[in-house]
């Protein structure tokens, strides 16, 4: 899936930033380095992120669920409940989650 406009006030052209270029690399199916994988997880789930599998900027959206593996994460404060995340791998997701010290289990689904 390609980036798409999600509102009427979107800019005419897609924003061209380091972040959007990295996300388009993921959408293109390229292999990521460790640093790039960590950056993708941080963009989606880090402390200043939208905590969503879709990155939005200036009326454009980059859906990542179509090309990243789904990872279920269980936290100690919610026994038996798993939250769904999409990230390049478990390591990058663990680094990006702010309350990572409470993670009990991570499963590829």
C-alpha angles and dihedrals in degrees: 000000000000130000112278140190112258100182140034094245095059118131115259094243128040114262111259108214134138088258095052092045090053092049091049089051088056092047089051091058097246121158112255128219119231091261093049092048090050090049093051092052090046091051091053103034110011127116095277096036133105092246089231137115089238123070115210128197131164094343095314126110131204109200110207101178091085095062108025126075118256113243124191114211125197119201127202094236092057106047113200093008122111126195120212121235134170115215139143091255144336094265095056092044092050090052092050100047109094096213094044092140088072096053111120101173141007121195132181107231 
